[in-house]
Amino acid sequence: MRLLVYRPDGNIAPWADDFARCLPQAQCVAWSEGARLPPCDYAVVWAPPEAMLRELAEVKAIFLMGAGADAIMKHAGTLPAHVPIVRLGDAGMGVQMGEYVAHAVLRYFRRFDHYEDQAAAGEWKPLATHERESFSVGVMGAGALGRRVLDCLRPFGFPLHAWSRSAKEIDGVRSFAGDDGLDAFLRSTRVVVCMLPLTDATANILNRTNLAKLPRGAYVINVARGAHVAEPDLLAAIQSGHIAGATLDVFRNEPLPRQHPFWDEPRITITPHIAALTLRDESVRQIAGKIGQLERGEPVADVINRELGY
């Protein structure tokens, strides 16, 4: 068995070492533009260039090193429809997402953002607390990771909402679905958490119109993709006071350029795309297991629907 392993940074040696342990029958090979690629059975990639995908028409499947599919879907037309594209299913990312979002929600709920400002100014002043019953948290995207985040938030007793393309039934969560449900979801949500896949339908979904539907004093948390946020619209909504603050882990341009106005807005908290890091060991075990299923003729989970884009 021959396995193509590709990362934009070229650091595939640790992945190849792990695959050698999990799939000793597999020979890992690298790709470089212009060099002849030997026939491969499978590919394990992240953010692959279009030129590489053109050489993978005969592989049995392509596995992604993450849960997001947008980087490959923009070139999906290069691949024959019969080649399945398989994303990671959680692989340790769910608990990290839960930690990140819970921390951000609790920081706003307990007003630690304001206490940080007071501490910097040497000010000692207890603040009025938020009412838990009105501090609703709405997760956009109710897939595996979104559900894990809702699970992490459940013990704190906040009203929980979820919005997704199709209706979902989740215990203890008020569900909204489709275009018809988006307005009601936004109007009833105090903290909106974006965990959507990036598609043509979800790009710029957090724009001026939708941000205005959130209650005054709402908060935004984005751990999905930077292109979900219309950045000038979010900045304007924060500066007007309609949005009280935002915690952003992802951006249209990464690293975020130093001249970007987000750096100078104290109500925006910036982290460098670390909400959920790929855990290589768990990821390799999951991919190796799915390769074994395919080799036995069994179906595998987390195959991307090319029509939906995720």
N, C-alpha and C positions, 0 to 999 in steps of 0.2 A: 504494500500500500504506500502511495506517495502523497504527502500532505504539503500543500503550499501554505506557508505562514508569512503574513505581511502586516507590518505596522509602518506608518509614515516616518517614525523616528528611526527605523531600521533596527531596533533593539528586539530581535526575535530569538536570540540565544536562550533566554530563560524559558520562553514558551516551548522552544524545541526540546530543551532538557526535560521539562515537565511532560511533554507528549511522549518522550522516549520512555518514561516510567509508566505512563498510563496506557500507551499504545506501542509496545515494543516492536510490533510488526510494521510500524509506520516509519518511513523515511521523510524527514522534514526538508523542504527545499525553500530557497528564497527567490524573489523576483527582482529583476532590475530591467529597466526599460532598454530595449534594444538587444538584450541577451536572449538566447533561445531558452524557453521554458520547457522542460520535459513534460510529458503527459502526467497529469495529476488526478488522483481519485477524489480528493476533497481540498477545499481551501478554507483557511481560517484567517480572517482579515479584519482590519479596521480602517475606515476612510480610504477605500481602494481607489486608485486612479482608473479612469476609463480605459486607458491603454492596457492595463493589466486584465480588466474584466473581459476584454475582447479575446484573451487567450484561455478563458475558462469555460468555453461553450460545452466542453465534454465532461466536466466534473459532475460527480453525483450530487453534490450539495455544496453550498457556501455557508460557512458559519461566521457570525459576527462576534467580535470580542466585547460586545456591549449590548444593552437593551434597545438603544436607538437605531433606527433604520434609515434616517434621512440622508446620511452621507452616501449610502450605496443606492438608495432609491432614485436619486437624481440621474444615475447612470444605468438604471435597471433595464432600459430598452436595449442595452448592449448584450444582455444575457438572454438566451432562449427561455421561453416560458416554462419549459419542463425542468429547469434547474431550480430546486428549492433554495430559498434564502432563509436561514434559521438564525434568529437572534437569541441572546442569552435570556433565560428565564430566571430572574432574580440573581442567583449565584452570589449571595451575600450582599447585594446592593439594597435590598428592601429594608433591612435593619438600619443601614446607614442613612437612607432617605428618611426613615422614621425618626431617627435621632436628630437629624438636621432640622426637619420641619417642626418637630415638637419643641426643640430649643427655640426656634424663631417665634413660634406661636406663644410660648410661655414668656419669652422676653417681652413681647408686646403686651400680653395680658397682665403681667406683673409690673409693667411699666419700667422694666430695667433699662430700656433705651433712654428714658428721661432721667433715671437715677445716674446713669453714666455721665450725662451732660452735667447734672448737678455736682457730681463728684469732681469733675474736671474744673468746675468753677468754685469748688470749696464750699458748696451749699448743702446744708442739712435741712431737708424739708420733706416729711412724709406726704405722699400724694394719695388722693382718693383712688380707690380700687375700681376696676371695671366690674360690671355685673356679669357673672358667668353665663347666665341664661340668655343674655343678649350678645355674647361674644361667639357668634356662630363661625365655624370654620368650614369652608367649602373647597373640596378637592376637584379640580378639573382633570378628568382622566381616571377612570375607575378600573384600570387593569390590575395586574398582579402587584405592581409597585404602589399604585394608588391605594389599593386595599390594605397593603401593609402599613402605609402611613395612617390610614383611618384607624387601623387596629392600635397603633401606637398612641393616637390621640384619645381613643375611647375612654381610658381610665380617668381622664381629667374632667369629664362631665360637660364638655362643650356641646352645644347643638352641632351635629355633624351633617354636612350636605355633600353630595357628589353629583357631578355633571359629566355625562358621557354621550357618545354618539347614539347608542341604543340604551333602552331602559335596563337598569340593574336592580336586583333585590339584595340589599346588604343590611344585615341586622343592625338596628339602631341608627341607621343613616337615612336621611330624606333624599331620595334620588330624583334627579331631573335628567331629561334626555332630549337630544336633538335641538334644532334651531328654535322650536316652539318653547322649549324649557329653559333656554339660556337666560332670558330676561328675568324670569322669576328666581332662578338660581342666583344671579348676580345681586338682585335687589334684596335678597334675604341673607346675604353672606357678609360677615364683618371682616374675615380674613380669607382671601382667596389664594389657593395654592395651585400653581400651574404644574401639572405632571402629564400633559398631553403629548402624544407623538406629534412630530412636526410634519404637516402635510400642507398642500395648497389651501385646504379648508381651515386649518388652524393657525397659519401664519398671520401675525399681527392681530390675533384675537383679543389681546389686551390693548385695545386702542382707545382713542378718546371717547368714542360712543359707548363702549362697554365699560370703561372705567367710570364714566359718569353715572352708570346704573348702580354701582356699588354705593352703600350708605356713606354719607359724609363721615370721615374719620376712619375709613376702612384701611386695611393693610394688604400688601401684595407680596407674595413669596413665589419666586420662580426658580424651579430646579429642573426644568425640562430643556428648552432650547432658547437661546437669546432671541431668535426671530419670532417667538410668540409675542414679544412685547414691542409695541411701537414706542421706541425710546423717547422721542420728543414729547409724545402724548403723556407718558408716565411722568416725566420730569415736570411738565406743566401742571398735571393734576396734583403733584406733591407740593409744588410751589404755591398753588392756589389754596392749599389746605384741604382740598377734597379727599385726597389720599394722605393718611397720616404718616406713612412710612413704607418702605419696601426693603425686602431682603432678597438679593439677587445673586445667584451662583453662576449664571450663564449669560452670555452676551453675544451680540452679532459678530463682533470682532474680538477674538481672544488671542493673546492677552488684551485686556481692556486698555486702549491707548491712554497714556498719561494725560493727554489734553481733553479727554472725554469729560463732559460736565457732570456726570454721575459722581466723580471723585470729589467734587466740591459741594455736593449736596449732603449735609450731615444726616438727613433723614433716610438716606439710602445706605444700607449695609452691603458691602461687596465682599464676596469670597471667590477664590480662583478656581471655579469648576471642581469642587471637591465634595459636593453633597453625597455622592456615592461613587467611590473609586472601584474600578474593576479589580476583583480579587483573583489573581491569576490561578492559584491552585484550585479554587472552587470552579472557576470557569473552564479550566482544562479538563477537570473530571466530568463536568456536565457535557462538554463537547464530545469527549471520548465516549461517554455513555450513549450519546445520540448517534455517533458514528456506528457503534455496535448495533444499535437498533436498526439502522438503515441496512447494514450488512446482513442482518437476519431477516430483512424484508418487513420490518415492523414500522408502524407510523411513529413520527416524532412530534413533540409539542413545539410551539413557538415558531412555526413556519409563517413567514410574512405573507399577508394577503396583498398581492401587488396592486389590486384595484383600490384598496383602501390606503395603501402606503405604509402599513405597519402590521 
